[in-house]
Amino acid sequence: MAEFIWKIGGEAGFGIMGSGLLFGKVFTRTGYYAHVYAEYPSLIKGGHNTTQVRISDTHTFSPRLTNDLVVALNKFAVEAHAPHMSSNGGIIYDSKDSGIEGLKIPPGIQLYDVPLLELAQKAGGDMLMRNTVAMGASLALLGYPLDYFNTIIKEMFGRKGGEIVDININAAKNGYDYIMQNYDVSKFPHKLRPREGAVRKLVMTGNEAISAGAIQAGVKFFAAYPMTPASSILHYMASKELEHNIVVKHCEDEIAAMNMAIGASFAGVRSMTSTSGGGFSLKVEALGMAAMSETPVVVVLSQRTGPSTGMPTWTEQADLRFAIHASQGDFLRVVLAPGDVAEAYNLTQKAFNIAEKYQLPVIILSDKFLSESYSTADSTELQKIPIERGKIITEDMKPLPPQEKFKRYEITADGVSPRPFPGVVGGEHISSSYEHWENTFSTEHFETRKKMVDKRARKIALLEKELGTPTQHGPSDAQITLVCWGSQKHVVFEAVDILNAEGKSVNALHFAYVHPLPRKAISMLKAAKKLVIVENNSTAQFGGYLKEHAGVSFVGSILRYDGRQLFPENVCSGVRMILEGKEKDVQVVDKEPVEFYTASFVR
């Protein structure tokens, strides 16, 4: 297997994240897979930004703790990332800008002193072009031709004019030539070659996949107030509104966004809204109104650390219980948690079908890790799911007698009532947040209240057939089963592969349909010999949910809640500790004195 891990680090404002995407695309054009993972503090400018690009000839969906080549745009980047290098890895730096005097560099690490700024200026660029020079230097060390890089430069910067394109191409060439003329590249052990005849890969973030899935599902109204890490959904949808005839509304707040989405759905179009935890807190009253009025709506909740403002640009899986229980009262809702970009694209389409067929809210749970990381996907993984709108009525019916209202909330065997769109003759009705009779008029009649609660809950019998089962990875007869959900899918799957290669007997169950719990999932859990829950929160929220709804117990847990997602190495280490009896409940934290917020070290 061919694999290479590249990281660039430096001060915010110097194109760190854009560089990672550009570098990854160089390889996806020739059939490689890539995962692009960025870390940054909640600052407009300043602090420390990094982007890691993992390139492989097989599917890759997660970052790793170690890097093969680091581009350090300042001294802090050298100091922060030198301890996390693979053996015989390399560091590209500019001694005129980020000297390494006095720093401890691990033995075996190869240092490449490249005058990044000087070479950028020679090409006609400035400080912002240092990363372009560094990417050229990186490709030289890998023995990878510049042609693919130049093609992507033309695509990404072509709209800015030929001069900008030429400067970038020349800057990359300067970096490439400098390495070839001043270093023996044969000593750098990592090499990649273009894969002949390979199919170009798609590259997208989780948020882009959700957005594209919504467009494929026929969304016609989207409303949101920007909130990290959900903001890029609004950006993407706004860029596509004219092309796909979508009304995209940047609202004054999250309350307005939720109410607008519900109103648009009531009017007859597929609608969606997105936010993060603080914004979802404001949406939950209207979420209950959608449930009471049985108005379908899709809500994307991209999690970050909390409570309150927390750490706005870091990740966590701590909103699960909130999503399951949001708004007062008992009502059915569906919570989906995709584990990769293809699953995000496909499940978003399912979310719209489920919302309309069962006339209820559907919540898509993502997080900063999935929402903002770029991954490759084969086009064959992206499904085109037929649109199913359920019991909608779009054609005129027999006019109603005077003063009579259509039985919008007719008590049916499956709990789903006919839903006429506004303007349909014979379907006139009102819809409010009050409990109601079948004809929609408000009521406080006790028996009717019970019948309506039961009617709405009865949808679960048919809905259960829509719920997908957990994905199992690894040997079916494993001695220990790791249980995970959402974005930790491939982190855990990769750990399973590593552990089995060591001779341990481990598999995994990943849940994308987290609520309601699929019945088949209960039997799969109970068939496992020993269960370990793996989550990106401090209280094992999904583990507690499974104890409550499936009656299972866990022999251990692996939890992380310091702002980062789990890495495969973390999971492997945790499983080893549990198997060896050293620890039952493993809490993962990076014990390093790095402060990204101030780009300094805590001594």
N, C-alpha and C positions, 0 to 999 in steps of 0.2 A: 504494500500500500504506500502510495506517495502522499506525504503530508508535510506542510510547512506552516509555521505560525509567525506572523509579522506584527509588530506593534509600533505605533508612533505616539509620542507623548510630548506635550509642550503646553504653553500658556494658551488659554482660550482666546479665540479671535484670529488664529493662524491656520484655519482650515483643517484641523485635526480630523474631524469626523468625515468631512468631504473627501479627504485623502484616503481614508480607509475604504470608502465605497468605490472610489476610482481604482485603487489598487486591487481590490477584490474582483472587479469587473474585468480586469486584464486577463484573469485566469478563467472566469466563467465563460468567456467568449470561445475558449478552446476546450470546453467540456469538463472543466474542473468544478467542484462544488466549493462554496465559500460560506463562512459565517462571519459577519462583521458586527463586533460588539463594542459599544462605546461607553465610557464612564466620564462623567463631568459633574461639577458642583452646581448649585443653584445660584449662578452668577451670570450677569450679562457679559462681562469681560473680566478676565483674571482667573485665578485659581489654576488647577491643573486638569487638562483634558487628555484622555487617551482613547485610542481606537485599536482594537486587536482584530486582525484578519486571519482566520484559520482557513487554509486551503487544503483540499483533499481530493483524491480521485474517487472517493466514495462519499455518500451523504454525510454531511456534518452540520449539526445544529446547535453546538454549544461551544463556549470558549474553554480555554485551558489555563492553568495557573502559570505555566512556563511558556517562554517565547524563544524562538530560534534566532530572530533578528529584531533588534530594537532600534528605531530611529529616535534619537534624543535631540529635541530642538532647544533644550536648555540643560543646565547642570542638574537641576532637580530631577529631570527625567532619567538621567543616568543613575543618580543615586537611588531613586525610587524603584527602578525596574531591573537594575543589574543583579539584585539577589534572586530574581525570578527568571533566570536564563537556563536553557537546556545546555547540556555539555557541548562544548565546541560551538556554541552560539556566537553571535556577533553583535556589536553595537556601532552604529553610524552616528557620528557626532561632529561638531565643528569646534575645534580647540580655540578658535578665535572668538567664539560666542558662548561656548559652554565647556570650559576647561574641566578636566577631570582630576586635577591635582588634589591629592589627599583623599580621594575616594577609594573604597575597597571594591575592587573588581574581582569576582570569583576567578579562580585559576581555570585556564582553558578557554576563556572568552577572548575572541579576536576583536581588536579595536580597529575601526576604520575612520581615521581623521579626514573628513572631507570638508573643504571650505564652502559650505552650503550657500552662505550669503554672497560670497565673492562670485561663485559660479552662477547664481541667480541673477546678479547684477550684470554679469558678462552677457547673459542672454537678453538683457533689457528689462529684467524683472526687479522685484524688491524683496523685502522680508517675507511676504506671503508666498513667494515662489521657492522658498527653501525646501518645503515638503516635496515639490515637484522634482527638484534636484535629487533629493534623498530617494524618491521612488525610482528614478533612473539608476542611481547607485545600487539600490536593492536588486533590481532586475539584472544588473551586471553580475552581481555575486551569485545569483541563481542561474546564470547562463541562459536567461530568457530573452528572446528578441524584443526590441523596442517597437516593432511594427504594430502590435496589438495595442500597446499603450498610446501610440500616436493616433490610432483610429478612434479610441475612446475620447481622447483630448478634443479631436475635431467634433465629435458628437456633443460633448458636454459644453464646450466653449464656443462652438461655431456661431451661435447667435450673438456673441459679444464681438465678433469681427475677426478677420484673418490675423490681425496683429497679435491679439491675445493668444490665439491658437499657436502662432509661430513662436511666441515667447515661451510658452509652456513646452512645446516640443523641443526647442533648443535648450531649455533649462534641464529637461530630463536627459537629453543627449550629453550635456556637459557633465552631469553626475555619472552617467554610464561610462563615458570615456575616461573620466578621472580614475574610477576604480580600475578599469582595464589597464591603464597606463602606470598606475602606482602600486597596485597590489597583485599578488598571485591568487587569482580567484579559485584556482584548483584546490587551495587549502580550505576554502569554505565548503563544508561537507554537504550542504543542502542544495540540491539541484532540481529544477523542474523543466520539462519540455512541453511544448504544445502537443496536445493529443490530436493526432491526425484523424480526420473524419468525424470528430466529436460534434455533438449537437449543442448549440448555444443554450445556456441555462438562463432561466428567469431569475431575477434578483429582486426581492421586495422585503419590506418590513412587515411585521405582524399587523400594524395599523393599515398599511397599504393593502394587504391581503383582505382584511375585514372590509375596507372600503370597496375594493374591486368585487368582493363577494356580494356586497349590498347592491352594487350596480347591476351585477349579473342577475340578482334576485328581483330586479325591477323597482328599486327604491325611487320614489319621485319627490320626496321631501326630506330634507335633513336640516336639523337645527342644533346648534351647540354654542356654548361659550367656551373659549379656549382654556384648557387646564392641562398642564404637563402630567402624565405623558400621553394624553388623549388628543392633544392639539393637532397633531399632524393628520388626523382623520378629517378634521374641518378643512385643513389646507388642501388635502387631496380631493375631497368632494368639491370644494370651490373651483379647483382647476378643471374639473370634469363636468360642471353643471350645464354648460352650453352644449357640449358634445353629446350628452346623454339626456338632455331635457329634464334636469332636476332643479327644483327650487332649493337653494342652499341659503340658510339664514344664520348669520352671525348675530346671536341674540345679546341682549343687555345683561342677562344673567341666566343661571341654570334653571331657575323656576320657569322663566318664559320659554326656554328651549324645550323643556319637558311638556309644558302645556300646548305649545305649538305643534309638537310632534303628535300628541294625542288628538288635537283638533284636526290635523291633516289626515290622520288615520280614520277618524270619524267621517270625514268628508269623502273617503273612499280610495285614498292612495296609500301605498306602502311608505312608511315613515320610520326614521331612526334618529336617535340622539346619542351623544357620547360625552363622557366626562371622566374625572377621577374621583377619589373618595370624598373630598370636601364638596364637590359639585353634586355628587350623588346624594349626599346628605340633604341638599336642598330639593332634590327631585322626588323624594320618597312620598311626600303627601300626594302629589299628582300620580305617582305610581299606583297608589291605592285607588285613586279615582279611575284609572284605566282598568283596574281589576273589577271594581264595582260596576262600571258601565260596560264591561266586557269589550273594551276597545283594544284591538291588537296594537302593540308597539314594541320596537326593538331598542334596547338600551345597551350601549357599550360602556362598561366600567373598567377602565385601565388602572390597575392598582399601583400605589406607591406607598412609601412608609408613612405611618401615622402614629398616633392620632393628630388631629389638627393639621398644621402645615407640615409637621414632621421633617422629613428630608425629601424635598419635592422632586429631585432628579434621580432618586435611587429606588430600588425595587423591593417588593414584598408581596406575599399572598395572604394578607391579613383581613381582607374584606369579604371573605366567603360567607361567614355567618351573617354579616350585615346584609349581603345580597339576598340570602335565603329568607331572612326575616324582616326586610325593609318594609316600612309602613305598618300601620296598626291593623289588627284583625287577622283572621285566618283567610287566606286565599291562595289559590294555586298560581304558581309562576314557574318558569323553566329557567334554569341556570346552566349555561354551557361554558366550557373552559378549554379552548383549543390549545394544542401543544406545539404547533409549528405553523408555518405560513400556509401550507396546503390545507391543513385542518381548519385554520382561521377562515380561509376562502370558502371552503365547503360548508362548514358549520354555520357561517353567516347566512348562507342561502337557506339552510335548514331552519334557522331561527325565524326567518320571515314566514316560511310555510307553517311552522308550528304556531306562531303568533296569530296568524289569520285563521287557520283551521280550528283552533281552540279558543280564539278570541280572548287572549290573555297577554300579559307582558312577558317578554323573553329577555333575559340579561345575558350578555356575552362578557365573560370575565377574562380580561387580559391583564397585563402588568407591564411595567417599564421594560423589563427584560425582553419579553416577546414583542411588545408594541414598537420598540425602537431599534431592535437588532435586525440587520439584514441577513436573509438566508436565501439560498438557491432552492429552486424547485423545478422538477421536470414538468413539462406541460401536461403530461399524462396524469399527474397527480391532482390537477385542478379539474374538478368535476363540474359539469353543467347540469344542475339539478332542476327538473321540471317545476314550474311554478304551480302551486296548489293554493287556492284562495278560500277554500271551504264553502260554507253556506251563504255566500253573498248573493244578493238579488240586485241585478242591474237593469232589468226590464220592467216596464210598467205593469201593474197588476190591476185588478178590479178596484175602482175607487172605494174608499171607506165611507160608510154612512156618516152623516154629520155628528160631530163631537166624539167620534170613535177613534181610538188609536190602535195602530198595528201592534200585535203581540211580539214586540222585539225580544222580550225575555221569556218566550214561551217555554214552559217546562217540558223538556224532551227526554227521551230515554238515555241519550248519550250526553246530556248536559249542554249541548251546543245548540243555540237558537238561530233561526234565520236572521240574516243581517242585510237589510236593504240600505242602499246608499241614499243620501239626501237627494231629493228631487225625483225619486222613483214614485210614481203615482200608486197609491194604495199602501205605501210603506211609511206614511207619516208617523213620527214618534218623537218623543223627547228623550234625552239621555242626561243623567245628572249623577252626582256623587251619593245620592240618597238610595237607601234600600227601596225596592219598588215591587209593584204587582207585575204580572206578565205584560200588561199594556204600558209599562214604563212609569205610571203614576206613582208618586212616593207613598210609602206606607210604613206604619209601625205595628202592623198586624203580626202577632207572634208566630202563628202557624205559617203564614206566608214567608216571614223572615227565615224560618228553619228550612222551608222548601227551597228557597233561593240559595241559601248557603249550600244545601245538599246538591242542588242542580249544578252549581259552579264546580263543586268538588268532584262530581260524577264524571267530569271530563277525563279524569286520570285513567279510567279503565281503557279508553281508546288511545289516550296519549301514550300510555306505556309501550304500545307497539311501535312508536316512533323513536323511542330512546335507544341509542346505540349502546352496545356492551363495552366494557373496558378492553383496551388493547393489551394483550399479553406479549411479553418479550422475554425470551430465554427458555430454558428447558421446562416442560410442563410439570415434571416431577421434582422440582427444586426443593431443597431443604428450607430455604428462606425466600420469602416473597416481599419485595419492596413495593409499597403502595404510594402512588403519587398522582397529582392532578395538574392540569393546566400546563404552564410554561416549563415545568421541571421534567417534562416527558423525556427528552433526549439526553439530558444530563444524567438521569437515572438509567436509561437504556444503555448509554455508553459505559456507565459504571458496572452494570450487569455483565457486559461483554468482557471488561477488564478482569472482573472477579472470577468469572468462569474460566478465563484463560489461565488464572492462577491455580485452578483446580477446585475452587469453591463452587457450591451448588446453589445458584441464585437466579431468580427471575423477577419480573416486575409486572405490575398491573397499573396501567395509566387510565385515569378517568377524564373524559372530555364532557360526558353527560354527568354532571355532579348532583343536580337536583331537578326533579325527583330522582331517587336512586333506582336505576333499572333493576328489575327483579333478577335477571340473569347474573347481575353483578354480585348479588348476595350469595348465590351458589358458588360462584368463582372464588369469592373471598373465603367461604367456609371450607372449600376444597384445599386451600393452601395449608401447608404444614405449620409454618411460623410466619407471622406478619410483622413487618417493620414499616412504620409510616415515615414518609419523607416529605417535608413541607418547608416553605419559605415564610414561616411565621413562628411565634414563640409559644403558642399554646396547642399546636397540632389540631387546628380547627376541623379539618376534614377527618382526622382520626377520631375525634369525639363524635362527629356526625355519623361516622360508620359504626361506632359502638352503639349509638342510639338507634339507628335504623336497620342495621344488619346484625346486631348482637355479636360482633366479633371483638376480639381483644388483640393487643399488640405486645410482642415481646420486647420491643424497643422503638425508639424514635430517633430520627436525624433531622434536626431543625436548624435553620439559619434565619436570623432577623437583624443583622447588622447593617443592612442596606444593599448588600450584594445578593445575587442568586447563588445557589449552590453550584459548585464545579464538580465534574466527575471525580476528581481526586478527593474532594471532601466526602462524597458519598462512599467511595471505596474505603477511605480511612475509617469512617463511621461504622460500616458493616464489619470491618476487621475487628474493631474494638468491641462490638456487640458479640461477635462470634467467639472472641477470646475471653469474654466475661469481664473485660476491663471497665466497660461502661454500658449502661442500659439505655439511657437517654442522652444522646450526643448533641451538644450544642456547638455549632460551628461559628468561628469568628476569626478574622484575619488579625493576628497578633503582630502588627507592624505599625511603626509610628508615623504613618503617612497621613497627612491632612490635606486632602484634595482642595478643600474650601479655601485655604490660604496658601497652598503650594509650599508647604514647609513641613518640617519634621518636629514631632513632639519629643523632646529629649528627656 
